[in-house]
Amino acid sequence: MNQPAIADPLHTVIWPDGAKAAASFTFDVDAESCTIAHDPTSTRRMSLMTHQSYGPRIAVPRLLKILERQDIKATFFIPGFTAESYPDIVRRIVDGGHEVAHHGYLHEPMQAIDAATEAGYIDRGLEALAKVAGIRPVGYRAPWWELNWHSPGLLADRGFLYDSSLLDGDAPYRFAVAADDPRDIVEIPVDWTLDDWEQYAFYPGVTGSGVIESPAKVLEMWTLEAEAHHSQGSCFVLTNHPFISGRPSKAVALEQLIERVKGMDGMWVTTMEQIARHTKATVTEVHTHARIEVPVFPGAGAQFEPAMVRQGVLA
């Protein structure tokens, strides 16, 4: 890039061992769960179910070989139902030294659900991952990246280190689980630009516009994003779904991207857990998020509670 990108002014991280920036390749292993959560009757559609099962059955083994060949570790966000349905695949991910993180139980719709219902989803997902692979994940990504205001407290109650569902930064940061709660967790922000769903996802009657982008175009776009994150010293987080980006030409383009990112001088390519642990151990600022309350609409105005920053202690 001829001009360096301008860094995120609110979330400053000094990376370890002289690294200039960080990158993490993440995979949401939704399999059948996301379509079932959207429409339970989708289980009657044999072709649709095979489209989704391609992820754990064909794509994940392919992706694991790519990651091994490139000698990097990735983070796999796995719904509990996927873990129960494909236990051998989850164990292969763990045996490969990759991080397994939480992604709901059945990729449930999260928007505006109550805390008790959400807690049940989280706990069922934890139970499934413990039963299948004997792990207790430290990371969480909400289905559809849809956190509720009570979600951070539920995560803190269960000992989660980090979340990756919010979209308000280019680098990880610590945030208070509630304005009056001394606890905080790490947020590793995401971006729809860096999600393969928006580029490739299509299934008739389920999702997408019918326009499936060329992997060459996607590789170019994601390379530009990685270069910008590298130049501004922030954190490049790519979200892929195996049933999408694990298909042949897309997987080839993904490996080319990995090679490019690895080749950037001082780029720390690692798991989300390692990024979160470094953030927790080195960043003292703890953020809150702005909140807007609209008691009655229209005509009653709105109440705005601004975001704030406080000082926390290092882990």
Secondary structure, 3 states (H helix, E strand, C coil): CCCCCCCCCCCCCCCHHHCCEEEEEEEECCCCHHHHHHCHHHHHCHHHHHHHHHHHHHHHHHHHHHHHHHCCCCEEEECHHHHHHCHHHHHHHHHCCCEEEECCCCCCCCCCCCHHHHHHHHHHHHHHHHHHHCCCCCEECCHHHCCCCCHHHHHHHCCCCEECCCCCCCCCEEEECCCCCCCEEEECCCCHHHEHHHHHCCECCCECCCCCCCHHHHHHHHHHHHHHHHHHCCEEEEEECHHHHCCHHHHHHHHHHHHHHHCCCCEEECCHHHHHHHHHHHCCEEECCCEEECCCCCCCCCEEECCCEEECCCC
